[in-house]
Amino acid sequence: MKKNIFLLSVFVLAVGCSTRKNKFVNRAYHNFTAYYNTLFHGKEALKAELKSQKESHRDNFQEGYIEVFSQNSLIPTSEEENIDANFFGDVISSPIQKNNIGNFQKAEEKALKAIEKHSMIFGGQQKNKEIFNAYLLLIESRIYQGKLSSALEAISQVYQTMPKDKRLPLVKIYEGLIYSKMKNNIRAEEIFYDLDKNYTLTKQQKAVMSVYQAENLLYSNRKNEAIDHLEKAFVLNKSRQTKSRIAYLRGQILAELGNMEEARESFVTAYKYSNDFELEVKSQIEIAKTFNNDKDYEEAKKYLENISKKGTYASRKNEFYYALGL
C-alpha cells in the first residue's frame, strides 16, 4: 500500500511539473533537472576537450602577433564569477581539427536539449534561470566549433527572453569577441564601449574585456590605441602569465612602430613575468632584436653571450645568434 502511494506521489509530481505552469515547484524542478540531467554532462564534455587542447597547445611565434589568451582554456563560464583568465584564446582564429569537434558538438547538443526540454517561457520571458547557463554553454560550444553566426543567434535569443538577467555582461563580452573575430571591428568596438559605459562589470570581466578591446583595436590597425589599452589590461589582469603575454604583444607592436627602447622594456617585462620557458626564450630573442643599429651591435652581442651561458638557455644559443644574424 505504502509503495503504491509513493509511486502515485511521484507520478503526480512528474505530471505537475510542467513547463507550461509558472509555479515555484515547476521552476525548481526544471532548474534541477536541466542542470543534473543535461547541462552537467554538456559542461563536462566541453571541459574535457578544452583540457586536452590546453595540454597540446603550442604558440606559433613565427606568424604575426601573439594571442594574449592562447591556452584555449575556456573553463565553463556558465557561472559568470568563474570566468577563466584564459577566456577564449586563439581557437576561433585557428582551423578546427575534425577530431576536436566531437566533445564540442556533444556540449552543443546537451545545451539545446536542456533548452528544448526545460524552457519555461511566460509572457515572452524565460522563468527557468538555469536556461541562461544552457545558453552560455550553447554559445561557448558554437564559438569553439567556429559557428560564429549560430552563436550570435543564441545570443539574440538570450536578449529576447532574458533581457534583465544580471549575467548579461558576460554574453555581451562574447558578442563583442565574436564580431571582432568576424572582422566586424566597428561593431565589436561599439559593444565594448557600451559595456564600459552602461554596465556594471566584475573585476574579472573588466580584465578580460580590456584584452579583447586592445586586440580589436590592433586588428583595426589602430596600433597606438591598442598599446594604450594593453597598458590598462596589464594592470587589470592579475595572472602573471597573462601579464607576460600582454607585455610581449605590446612589445611586438612597439617594435613594429620603431619604438625600440619601449619595446625592449616591454619584452623585459614579458620575460620577468613569464613562467613558460618558450616565452622566456622568445622574449630574450626579441630583447636582442631591439639593439638594431651599429652602435648597439656590440651591446646586443654581449647580451646574447651572457644569456647563452646560463644553463637553461645554453641549448638555445644557436637560436639566439641566428635571430640577430650573428
Kinemage of the C-alpha trace (Angstrom):
@kinemage 1
@onewidth
@group {chain A} dominant
@subgroup {mainchain}
@vectorlist {calphas} color= white
{ca met a 1} P 0.000 0.000 0.000
{ca lys a 2} L 2.781 2.437 1.010
{ca lys a 3} L 4.665 1.550 -2.171
{ca asn a 4} L 1.616 2.374 -4.288
{ca ile a 5} L 1.156 5.696 -2.505
{ca phe a 6} L 4.817 6.574 -3.140
{ca leu a 7} L 4.576 5.717 -6.835
{ca leu a 8} L 1.376 7.725 -7.125
{ca ser a 9} L 3.086 10.712 -5.487
{ca val a 10} L 5.997 10.512 -7.924
{ca phe a 11} L 3.545 10.341 -10.825
{ca val a 12} L 1.625 13.368 -9.592
{ca leu a 13} L 4.855 15.359 -9.139
{ca ala a 14} L 6.084 14.440 -12.600
{ca val a 15} L 2.796 15.396 -14.217
{ca gly a 16} L 2.510 18.582 -12.195
{ca cys a 17} L 5.991 19.851 -13.029
{ca ser a 18} L 5.046 21.044 -16.472
{ca thr a 19} L 6.952 23.680 -18.405
{ca arg a 20} L 3.548 25.225 -19.069
{ca lys a 21} L 2.942 26.186 -15.439
{ca asn a 22} L 4.764 29.146 -13.909
{ca lys a 23} L 4.835 27.959 -10.306
{ca phe a 24} L 7.674 27.685 -7.820
{ca val a 25} L 7.638 23.884 -7.739
{ca asn a 26} L 7.728 23.766 -11.539
{ca arg a 27} L 10.625 26.204 -11.759
{ca ala a 28} L 12.535 24.378 -9.035
{ca tyr a 29} L 12.006 21.021 -10.721
{ca his a 30} L 13.160 22.224 -14.135
{ca asn a 31} L 16.110 24.140 -12.665
{ca phe a 32} L 17.261 20.934 -11.015
{ca thr a 33} L 16.698 18.563 -13.926
{ca ala a 34} L 18.112 20.966 -16.510
{ca tyr a 35} L 21.394 21.006 -14.631
{ca tyr a 36} L 21.823 17.448 -13.421
{ca asn a 37} L 20.284 15.586 -16.344
{ca thr a 38} L 21.674 17.605 -19.203
{ca leu a 39} L 23.884 20.617 -18.527
{ca phe a 40} L 26.277 18.791 -16.243
{ca his a 41} L 27.220 16.328 -18.976
{ca gly a 42} L 27.471 19.104 -21.543
{ca lys a 43} L 29.824 21.097 -19.340
{ca glu a 44} L 31.941 18.023 -18.687
{ca ala a 45} L 32.277 17.370 -22.431
{ca leu a 46} L 33.380 20.956 -23.020
{ca lys a 47} L 35.788 20.879 -20.099
{ca ala a 48} L 37.377 17.616 -21.292
{ca glu a 49} L 38.034 18.956 -24.779
{ca leu a 50} L 39.439 22.241 -23.521
{ca lys a 51} L 41.746 20.462 -21.110
{ca ser a 52} L 43.044 18.321 -23.954
{ca gln a 53} L 43.640 21.357 -26.158
{ca lys a 54} L 45.357 23.276 -23.385
{ca glu a 55} L 47.792 20.423 -22.810
{ca ser a 56} L 48.649 20.158 -26.507
{ca his a 57} L 48.757 23.881 -27.328
{ca arg a 58} L 51.986 25.372 -28.680
{ca asp a 59} L 52.400 29.036 -29.575
{ca asn a 60} L 53.442 29.868 -33.116
{ca phe a 61} L 55.834 32.772 -32.697
{ca gln a 62} L 56.572 32.874 -36.422
{ca glu a 63} L 53.158 34.130 -37.516
{ca gly a 64} L 52.141 37.649 -36.612
{ca tyr a 65} L 51.165 38.809 -33.168
{ca ile a 66} L 50.959 36.584 -30.131
{ca glu a 67} L 47.448 35.959 -28.791
{ca val a 68} L 47.159 37.020 -25.158
{ca phe a 69} L 44.683 34.292 -24.244
{ca ser a 70} L 46.237 31.406 -26.102
{ca gln a 71} L 45.585 28.350 -23.970
{ca asn a 72} L 42.132 27.617 -25.376
{ca ser a 73} L 41.051 27.030 -21.802
{ca leu a 74} L 37.516 28.328 -21.605
{ca ile a 75} L 36.727 26.758 -18.254
{ca pro a 76} L 32.914 26.518 -18.366
{ca thr a 77} L 31.714 30.053 -17.762
{ca ser a 78} L 28.136 29.129 -17.071
{ca glu a 79} L 28.544 30.973 -13.798
{ca glu a 80} L 29.843 34.449 -14.554
{ca glu a 81} L 32.070 34.529 -11.486
{ca asn a 82} L 34.044 31.580 -12.849
{ca ile a 83} L 35.430 33.318 -15.923
{ca asp a 84} L 38.889 31.932 -16.525
{ca ala a 85} L 41.747 34.312 -17.242
{ca asn a 86} L 42.426 32.434 -20.483
{ca phe a 87} L 38.944 33.194 -21.680
{ca phe a 88} L 38.812 32.298 -25.352
{ca gly a 89} L 42.266 32.252 -26.812
{ca asp a 90} L 43.056 31.830 -30.486
{ca val a 91} L 40.842 28.807 -31.018
{ca ile a 92} L 38.403 30.848 -33.094
{ca ser a 93} L 41.076 32.088 -35.463
{ca ser a 94} L 42.689 28.663 -35.767
{ca pro a 95} L 41.481 25.843 -38.014
{ca ile a 96} L 39.223 23.477 -36.098
{ca gln a 97} L 40.507 19.915 -36.266
{ca lys a 98} L 37.893 17.263 -37.019
{ca asn a 99} L 38.884 15.143 -34.042
{ca asn a 100} L 38.401 18.138 -31.735
{ca ile a 101} L 34.798 18.787 -32.673
{ca gly a 102} L 33.217 15.720 -31.061
{ca asn a 103} L 33.043 16.972 -27.499
{ca phe a 104} L 32.098 20.462 -28.640
{ca gln a 105} L 29.209 19.000 -30.626
{ca lys a 106} L 28.183 16.963 -27.614
{ca ala a 107} L 28.174 20.098 -25.445
{ca glu a 108} L 26.094 21.928 -28.056
{ca glu a 109} L 23.598 19.065 -28.245
{ca lys a 110} L 23.244 18.919 -24.457
{ca ala a 111} L 22.658 22.667 -24.291
{ca leu a 112} L 19.992 22.502 -26.994
{ca lys a 113} L 18.330 19.572 -25.253
{ca ala a 114} L 18.203 21.456 -21.949
{ca ile a 115} L 16.685 24.498 -23.638
{ca glu a 116} L 14.117 22.428 -25.508
{ca lys a 117} L 13.022 20.302 -22.540
{ca his a 118} L 13.209 22.766 -19.667
{ca ser a 119} L 12.441 26.246 -21.026
{ca met a 120} L 9.594 27.978 -19.210
{ca ile a 121} L 8.524 30.932 -21.366
{ca phe a 122} L 5.696 33.061 -19.978
{ca gly a 123} L 4.818 36.413 -21.480
{ca gly a 124} L 7.846 36.085 -23.714
{ca gln a 125} L 10.190 35.848 -20.707
{ca gln a 126} L 12.251 32.879 -19.519
{ca lys a 127} L 11.341 31.830 -15.968
{ca asn a 128} L 13.828 28.975 -15.601
{ca lys a 129} L 17.042 30.730 -14.583
{ca glu a 130} L 19.171 27.672 -15.330
{ca ile a 131} L 18.345 28.088 -19.015
{ca phe a 132} L 20.665 31.105 -19.046
{ca asn a 133} L 23.501 28.696 -18.271
{ca ala a 134} L 22.286 26.411 -21.050
{ca tyr a 135} L 22.544 29.311 -23.491
{ca leu a 136} L 26.040 30.127 -22.264
{ca leu a 137} L 27.072 26.536 -22.902
{ca leu a 138} L 25.448 26.712 -26.336
{ca ile a 139} L 27.270 29.939 -27.198
{ca glu a 140} L 30.606 28.619 -25.955
{ca ser a 141} L 30.381 25.314 -27.807
{ca arg a 142} L 29.398 27.032 -31.052
{ca ile a 143} L 32.253 29.508 -30.788
{ca tyr a 144} L 34.750 26.693 -30.335
{ca gln a 145} L 33.397 24.984 -33.439
{ca gly a 146} L 33.722 28.205 -35.411
{ca lys a 147} L 29.932 28.551 -35.709
{ca leu a 148} L 30.058 32.270 -35.060
{ca ser a 149} L 26.791 33.204 -36.778
{ca ser a 150} L 24.965 30.451 -34.894
{ca ala a 151} L 26.488 31.712 -31.650
{ca leu a 152} L 25.111 35.178 -32.415
{ca glu a 153} L 21.670 33.653 -32.971
{ca ala a 154} L 21.825 32.124 -29.494
{ca ile a 155} L 22.882 35.480 -28.047
{ca ser a 156} L 19.900 37.127 -29.737
{ca gln a 157} L 17.586 34.595 -28.075
{ca val a 158} L 19.085 35.454 -24.688
{ca tyr a 159} L 18.427 39.160 -25.253
{ca gln a 160} L 14.834 38.446 -26.248
{ca thr a 161} L 13.854 36.110 -23.407
{ca met a 162} L 16.168 37.179 -20.551
{ca pro a 163} L 16.768 40.914 -21.074
{ca lys a 164} L 17.070 41.718 -17.360
{ca asp a 165} L 19.356 38.895 -16.267
{ca lys a 166} L 22.297 40.153 -14.220
{ca arg a 167} L 24.662 37.926 -16.181
{ca leu a 168} L 24.098 39.733 -19.489
{ca pro a 169} L 27.514 41.478 -19.446
{ca leu a 170} L 29.160 38.100 -19.951
{ca val a 171} L 27.004 37.440 -23.009
{ca lys a 172} L 27.840 40.883 -24.395
{ca ile a 173} L 31.560 40.192 -23.956
{ca tyr a 174} L 31.029 37.039 -26.016
{ca glu a 175} L 29.181 39.088 -28.615
{ca gly a 176} L 31.955 41.664 -28.875
{ca leu a 177} L 34.577 38.950 -29.200
{ca ile a 178} L 32.605 37.189 -31.931
{ca tyr a 179} L 32.248 40.352 -34.014
{ca ser a 180} L 35.953 41.028 -33.569
{ca lys a 181} L 36.793 37.534 -34.829
{ca met a 182} L 34.399 38.068 -37.743
{ca lys a 183} L 36.459 41.200 -38.550
{ca asn a 184} L 33.492 43.472 -37.896
{ca asn a 185} L 35.727 45.620 -35.729
{ca ile a 186} L 33.436 48.649 -35.670
{ca arg a 187} L 30.534 46.636 -34.264
{ca ala a 188} L 32.842 44.979 -31.734
{ca glu a 189} L 34.090 48.375 -30.577
{ca glu a 190} L 30.512 49.621 -30.168
{ca ile a 191} L 29.685 46.652 -27.941
{ca phe a 192} L 32.791 47.045 -25.793
{ca tyr a 193} L 32.116 50.780 -25.446
{ca asp a 194} L 28.518 50.090 -24.402
{ca leu a 195} L 29.714 47.584 -21.809
{ca asp a 196} L 32.258 50.020 -20.440
{ca lys a 197} L 29.809 52.921 -20.130
{ca asn a 198} L 26.463 51.332 -19.321
{ca tyr a 199} L 27.075 48.073 -17.465
{ca thr a 200} L 28.492 47.097 -14.104
{ca leu a 201} L 31.239 44.566 -14.745
{ca thr a 202} L 33.091 42.364 -12.311
{ca lys a 203} L 36.850 42.876 -11.994
{ca gln a 204} L 37.461 39.723 -13.968
{ca gln a 205} L 35.100 40.779 -16.735
{ca lys a 206} L 36.864 44.141 -16.976
{ca ala a 207} L 40.214 42.388 -17.167
{ca val a 208} L 39.103 40.054 -19.931
{ca met a 209} L 37.338 42.751 -21.919
{ca ser a 210} L 40.348 45.062 -21.762
{ca val a 211} L 42.391 42.491 -23.663
{ca tyr a 212} L 39.754 41.995 -26.332
{ca gln a 213} L 39.361 45.745 -26.746
{ca ala a 214} L 43.104 46.044 -27.292
{ca glu a 215} L 43.208 43.197 -29.791
{ca asn a 216} L 40.201 44.588 -31.652
{ca leu a 217} L 41.951 47.955 -31.971
{ca leu a 218} L 45.130 46.230 -33.117
{ca tyr a 219} L 43.351 44.386 -35.901
{ca ser a 220} L 41.638 47.648 -36.849
{ca asn a 221} L 45.169 48.982 -37.453
{ca arg a 222} L 44.815 51.449 -34.568
{ca lys a 223} L 48.071 50.373 -33.030
{ca asn a 224} L 48.784 53.303 -30.731
{ca glu a 225} L 45.342 52.948 -29.173
{ca ala a 226} L 45.940 49.218 -28.836
{ca ile a 227} L 49.149 49.934 -26.929
{ca asp a 228} L 47.268 52.185 -24.511
{ca his a 229} L 44.609 49.529 -23.911
{ca leu a 230} L 47.266 46.874 -23.345
{ca glu a 231} L 48.761 49.046 -20.611
{ca lys a 232} L 45.325 49.105 -18.975
{ca ala a 233} L 44.937 45.362 -19.483
{ca phe a 234} L 48.309 44.732 -17.841
{ca val a 235} L 47.102 46.461 -14.673
{ca leu a 236} L 43.674 44.810 -14.618
{ca asn a 237} L 44.833 41.236 -15.188
{ca lys a 238} L 46.378 39.554 -12.155
{ca ser a 239} L 47.697 36.331 -13.682
{ca arg a 240} L 51.477 36.539 -14.132
{ca gln a 241} L 51.319 34.534 -17.341
{ca thr a 242} L 48.611 36.787 -18.760
{ca lys a 243} L 50.664 39.848 -17.817
{ca ser a 244} L 53.648 38.286 -19.551
{ca arg a 245} L 51.729 37.731 -22.772
{ca ile a 246} L 50.231 41.232 -22.674
{ca ala a 247} L 53.719 42.703 -22.299
{ca tyr a 248} L 55.039 40.550 -25.156
{ca leu a 249} L 52.252 41.658 -27.502
{ca arg a 250} L 52.786 45.276 -26.525
{ca gly a 251} L 56.496 44.857 -27.260
{ca gln a 252} L 55.724 43.439 -30.699
{ca ile a 253} L 53.576 46.442 -31.597
{ca leu a 254} L 56.089 48.969 -30.264
{ca ala a 255} L 58.938 47.311 -32.164
{ca glu a 256} L 56.877 47.358 -35.341
{ca leu a 257} L 56.329 51.096 -34.847
{ca gly a 258} L 60.067 51.605 -34.344
{ca asn a 259} L 59.903 52.431 -30.628
{ca met a 260} L 62.770 50.113 -29.762
{ca glu a 261} L 63.550 51.310 -26.249
{ca glu a 262} L 59.946 50.985 -25.112
{ca ala a 263} L 59.678 47.656 -26.912
{ca arg a 264} L 62.764 46.420 -25.069
{ca glu a 265} L 61.257 47.400 -21.731
{ca ser a 266} L 58.060 45.565 -22.614
{ca phe a 267} L 59.902 42.389 -23.645
{ca val a 268} L 61.919 42.539 -20.421
{ca thr a 269} L 58.633 42.691 -18.514
{ca ala a 270} L 57.342 39.717 -20.515
{ca tyr a 271} L 60.451 37.768 -19.561
{ca lys a 272} L 60.204 38.679 -15.873
{ca tyr a 273} L 56.564 37.634 -15.548
{ca ser a 274} L 56.689 34.503 -17.680
{ca asn a 275} L 56.512 31.016 -16.214
{ca asp a 276} L 56.691 29.446 -19.672
{ca phe a 277} L 60.169 28.526 -20.909
{ca glu a 278} L 59.372 29.017 -24.589
{ca leu a 279} L 58.014 32.512 -23.981
{ca glu a 280} L 61.086 33.321 -21.882
{ca val a 281} L 63.359 32.334 -24.769
{ca lys a 282} L 61.362 34.297 -27.325
{ca ser a 283} L 61.312 37.339 -25.039
{ca gln a 284} L 65.106 37.227 -24.799
{ca ile a 285} L 65.388 36.996 -28.568
{ca glu a 286} L 63.074 39.975 -29.037
{ca ile a 287} L 65.061 41.946 -26.456
{ca ala a 288} L 68.182 41.325 -28.519
{ca lys a 289} L 66.441 42.403 -31.728
{ca thr a 290} L 65.752 45.837 -30.257
{ca phe a 291} L 69.515 46.517 -30.406
{ca asn a 292} L 69.235 47.233 -34.106
{ca asn a 293} L 71.980 49.624 -35.183
{ca asp a 294} L 75.778 49.701 -35.358
{ca lys a 295} L 76.088 51.446 -32.025
{ca asp a 296} L 74.042 48.743 -30.333
{ca tyr a 297} L 75.672 45.788 -32.101
{ca glu a 298} L 78.332 45.066 -29.509
{ca glu a 299} L 75.838 45.528 -26.689
{ca ala a 300} L 73.443 43.075 -28.340
{ca lys a 301} L 76.213 40.538 -28.875
{ca lys a 302} L 77.358 40.854 -25.281
{ca tyr a 303} L 73.798 40.486 -24.048
{ca leu a 304} L 73.252 37.297 -26.044
{ca glu a 305} L 76.563 35.798 -24.980
{ca asn a 306} L 75.714 36.346 -21.323
{ca ile a 307} L 72.255 34.831 -21.746
{ca ser a 308} L 73.511 31.791 -23.646
{ca lys a 309} L 75.917 30.927 -20.823
{ca lys a 310} L 73.028 30.296 -18.449
{ca gly a 311} L 72.326 26.608 -18.070
{ca thr a 312} L 68.667 26.807 -19.010
{ca tyr a 313} L 69.374 28.744 -22.213
{ca ala a 314} L 72.590 27.066 -23.369
{ca ser a 315} L 70.668 24.688 -25.613
{ca arg a 316} L 69.118 27.656 -27.457
{ca lys a 317} L 72.388 29.509 -28.135
{ca asn a 318} L 72.214 28.991 -31.905
{ca glu a 319} L 68.650 30.284 -31.976
{ca phe a 320} L 69.704 33.452 -30.147
{ca tyr a 321} L 72.510 34.153 -32.593
{ca tyr a 322} L 70.513 33.253 -35.690
{ca ala a 323} L 67.719 35.641 -34.702
{ca leu a 324} L 70.158 38.549 -34.627
{ca gly a 325} L 72.148 37.428 -37.667
{ca leu a 326} L 75.313 36.897 -35.654
